[in-house]
Amino acid sequence: MDEAGRAVTLGLLLAEARDRLRGAGVSEAALDARLLVEHFTGATRTEALAAPNKAVAAGAVEAVRSAVERRLKGEPVHRILGYREFYGMPLRLSAATLEPRPDTETLVDLVLPFARRVIEARGECRILDLGTGTGAIALALLGQLPAAHAVATDISSDALVTAGTNADIVGYGERFEPIQSDWFAKVNGRFHVIVSNPPYIATAVWNDLAREVRDFDPRTALDGGPDGLDAYRIIAAQAERHLVDGGIVGVEIGYDQRRAVTTLFAGHGYAELAHGRDLGGHDRALIFGRAEDVHSA
């Protein structure tokens, strides 16, 4: 019941959630309200639109109102839901993982043509995903490449549990091997593709980030050191010993880091093969190959 003693309906609950979020200045108030109401009431999109007068059980009303309170305190809506979609896959989240974001799909799209050529030529593609988090990048690639196998590393054992769970949920668990490792430390073998969305935010700007990021994403997955490039230095220096001849390294970057990251990799004998822009038109992903492979091709 609402304060007037009326049964709470889908329409009333949605309006209440939307108005509370909008009143607090939440930028995507209508979308967030819809996601929370649909998730905690079990209503489908169609029901929310076609049956606004459908009564909502008291427990579901309380769950929605509690979720709205969490959102008002800055918790991102997908952390409240417990999952986020990436490349068409619903991936579970945990406190140890970043939310996979649409911009990261740029890296997947950039890597796929190369990986497909590898499979056409060799019948397989071995992928190494460094700092896998939810497993998003590796799982998206496995979903598009049935002949591929991925090794996924993370320094966090909790993140690896989440990634392994996601691999099983989407049906790629047999081709997904999680390994706890500080970058390459526990990695053996060589790979056709090495990918990573490493920490790339400069330490000095941490406090300037939106509270949804600063207070809820794991700092170790975002803080890239004084200039944001610490992880790229490690990857550029150590990747060669884990690449097959003609293999590639694909990385996500900050919007203003293309020149710095390309220069860094060039210092270790790599040439930029491709770059991709995100939905906002910003440089977001780079692919590198060994310079000698590029020049001899």
N, C-alpha and C positions, 0 to 999 in steps of 0.2 A: 504494500500500500504506500501511496505518497502521503504528503503531509495533510492533504485534504481527505484522506481515507479512500481514495480511488485505487483501483487495481493498476499496477504499473504495467504499461504496455511497451512493446518494442519501440513504437514511435516516441512515446514519452521518455523512455530511457535513453534513446539515442539523442534526442533533443537536449536532455539534461546533461549528458556527458559532453556533447558538442559545446553547449553554452558555457559549461564550467571551464573547459580547456581554452575556448576562445577568449573568455574573460580574463584568463591568466596569461594571454599572449602567446599561446602555443601556436606555432606557425601553420602546422598541418592539423588543426583542431578537428575539422570534419572527418578527415581520413582516419586519424587516430581514434576518434570516437567510434566510427563504424567498425574498425578492426577489433577494438576492445569489446564492443557489444556483441558482435557476431561470434567472437571467440568464446566469451564466458557464458553466453546464453545458448550457444549451439545453433543459432539461427543461420540459415544460409543467406547469401546476398539477395536471392529472390524473395525469401520470406520477409526480410527487412524492408524490402520495397513494396511488396504486394500485400503484406499482412501487418501493417503498423499497429492495428488494434489487438493483436494477439497478446494475451496476458503473459507476463514473465514471472517465473517462480521466485519466491522470496530469496532463496539462496543464490540464484543467478543475479538478482538485482544487487545483492550485497557484494558479490564478487566483482561486478562491473564497477560499483562505486569505490571499492577498495583499489581496483586497478587504476581508476581515474586519479585517486589520491596519489598513488605511486608516480603516475605520469606528471602530476602537478609538482612533484618534488624533483623532477628532472630525469627520472628513469626513462630511457628510450622505450618506445612502445613495443619493439620487437623483443627486448629483454623481458618485458612483462609477459608477452605471449610465450616466450621461451624458444622461439625459432625465427628464422628469417629465410626467405626464398632466395636462392642464388642459381642462376642458369637453369631455372625450372625445377630445382630441387628444394624441398623444405628441410633446412638444416638446423639441428638443435644448437642452442647456444649454452655457454656456461660462463662463469665469472673469469675463467682463464682464457677465453677466446674473444677475439674481435667479432663484431657483427660483419659478416661478408656484405660488401656494398656493391651496388651496380657498376661503379667505376672499375672494379677489379675484373669484371667480365671482359674489359678491354684486353687484359693480358691473355686470358683464355683464347679470345678470338684471334689474337696475334700469333699465338703458338700453334694453333690447330693446323694451318696449312703445312707447316714444316713437319709436324708429327705425322700427318697423313702421308707425306712423301716418304718418310722413313719407313712406315709400315708397308707402303707399296713396294719399296726397294728391298726391305729386310724381313718383312713378315711380323715384326714386333716393334714396340717402342717402349723403352725403359725410361721412366720419369722419376725425377727426384724433386720433391716439394719441400723446400726449406722453410721452417716456421709455419707449419701447416694450419695451426689454429683449429677451426671447425673442419678442416679438410677440403674447403670449398674449391680451391684451384685444382687440386689433384682429382677430386671427384668429378668436377665438371669435365675435365679432360678424359677421364675414364668413361664417362657417359657417352662421349662422342667417338671414342676410340676403343672398340671392343677388343682389339689385339694388344692394348697397352697394359702395362703393370706399373704401379706407382709405389715408391718408398716415400713415406711422409715423416719428416722429423719435426720435433718441437722440444724445447727445453722443459716445457711443463708437462708433467705426467697427467694432470687433470685435463689439459687440452687434448692430449692424445686419446684419453678415454672418450671424450666428446667426439673427436674425429672418427675413431673406430666405430662408435655407435652410429654416426651418420653414414659411414660406409656400409654398414650392415642394413640400415634402413633403406637406403637407395639401391641396394642390391649389388654393390661392387666390393664387398668385403674380401672376397677371395683374391682380388687383384690389388688390394690396398694393404700395405705393410707399414704400420706405425712404429717408429723408433725414437726413443728419447735420446736426444743428442743436442749438444751446443753447436749449432751449425753443422760442420762436417766431421766433428770429433769422433762419432761412432759410425760413420758411414763407410761402407765397403763397396767396392765395385765401381763400374763406370756406367754412364747413362747417356742416352741420346738427347734428353731434354732435362735441364735443371731450371726450375722456376722458383720464384719467391716474391712474396709481398712483405718485404722486411720493414722493420721500424725505420721511419724516415723523417720524423718530426724533430726539429732542433730543440734541445732541452730548454733553451731560453724562452720559447714561446708556449711552453706547456700550460702555464697559468692563463694564457689568453684563449685557450680552446673553449669551445662550447661545453657547458657542464655535462651534457649528455655524453660527451667523449671523455672529458677530464675525470669525471667522477665514476664512470661506469665501465669504460674500456680498460683492459689491463695495460698499465703503463709500459711494461716490458715489451709489449707488442707494438708500441708506438714511438717510444723515445729512442731516436737514432743518434744520440750523443750531441756534442756541442754544435756541430754543423749539420746534423741529420744524416751523415754519410758513413757512420761507423760500420753498419752491416754490409754496405756495398764494398767497403775495403776488404772485408773478410771474404766475401763471395768472389770478388775479382781476383784475389790473391790465391785462393785455394780451389777454385772450380776446375781448373785445367786437369788436375790429377784424377778427377771423377768424370771427365767427359770422354766419350768415344771420339775417334777422329770424325770431324765434321759435325760434332754436336753443338748445341746452342745453349745459351743462358738467357732466360727471359725474366725480367724484373718489373715490378710496379715501381713508380717513382712519384715524388711530389710534383705539383704542377710547374714548379720553377727549377727542377733539378736535372733536366735533360743534359744540359751542357756539362755540368759538374760530374754526373755519373758516367757520361760517355768519355770524358777526359780521363776519369779514374780507370775505367776498363781498358782504354787505349794504352795506358801505362803498363798494363799487364798483358799486352799482346792481343787485344780483342779489337774487332771492328764492329760498328753498329750495322746490323742487317736490316732492321725495320723499327719503326716506332708507331705507336697507336695513340689516338686522342680519345678522351672520355666523352660523356654525353654533353659536357659543358664546353667542349672544344679545347681542353687543356691537354698537354702532353701527359700521358699517364702510364705508358708501358714501352719498354725497349727490349729488343732482342740483339744479342751479341754472338758472334762466332769468332773462332780463332783467326787472326789476321792472315796467317799463312794459308788456311783453308779457303778463305775468301779470295785471296789473290791468285790461288792456283786453280780455282774453279773455272 
